[in-house]
C-alpha cells in the first residue's frame, strides 16, 4: 500500500529536488575546481539545508535512503512502501 | 557501493498517454548515446583513469543513473494506460509481444543495447574525448526528441536533461585540460 500523497509531498519534494540540484552542480564543479573556496562554502551551506528539509520530509513520508543512510526508520519498516519516484 | 534515494533528480510530468513518444524516448534508454551507455561507460573507465579525474567520472556516471530513471519514468507514464491496440498503432506491437508494457534496454528502433556502444581505451585522453563526444551526441538526441515531441510537460524534463549534457561536456573538457597541465608539469620537472 502506498502512503497518502498530498500537496505538501510535492511541495517538499520540489524543494529537495531544487536544493539537491545545487549540490549536484557544485559537486561536478568542485571535481574540476577543487581549490574554489567560495564554491566549497556554498556546498556546505546547501548540504546543511538539504539535510534539514529531508528530515522534515522523512518524518512525514518515510525514509528517502536505503541501507541506514536515513538514520531513523521510525516505528515500522516503511522502506518498501510506495509511492516510488515513477509513481508520483 | 551505491545508495538509492527515493526521488527523481528532476520532476517528470506527462500530459497524456502517448506510446509513440515513449517509443522515441527509448533512444535515450537503451540507445548508443543513451543514459545506460553513459553510466556504464564512465563508471567502467574510472578504474584506469588518472586519480585527478576519478571523482568526476564517478559523479557524472552516478548522475547518469538518475537520468536513466527519469527516462524510465517518462516511458512508464506515457505507456501505462495504453491498450495493446494503442501500442500497436504506435509501432510498439513488436515490443508488446515480447515484453508486454515492461521496459527493456533497446533503442527507438528496437535494437537491444550492446557493450559495443561504449569504449574503454585505457588512454585517458582518448577516453575523455569519447566522453565529450558522447555528451554532445546525447545533447543532440535530446534536441531531436524535443523537436518531435508534442508534450509540453515532458519537454520541460527533456530540456533539463539536455542542459545536463552540456554541463557534463564542459566538465569533461576541463578534465582534459587538467590532465594536459599535469603532463606538461611532469615534462618540466
Interface residues (C-beta under 8 A of the other chain):
Chain A: X13 X14 X16 X17 X20 X21 X24 X25 X27 X28 X29 X31 X32 X33 X63 X64 X65 X66 X67 X69 X84 X85 X86
Chain B: X1 X3 X4 X5 X6 X7 X8 X9 X10 X11 X12 X53 X55 X56 X59 X60 X63 X69 X72 X73 X76 X77 X167 X168 X171 X174 X175 X178
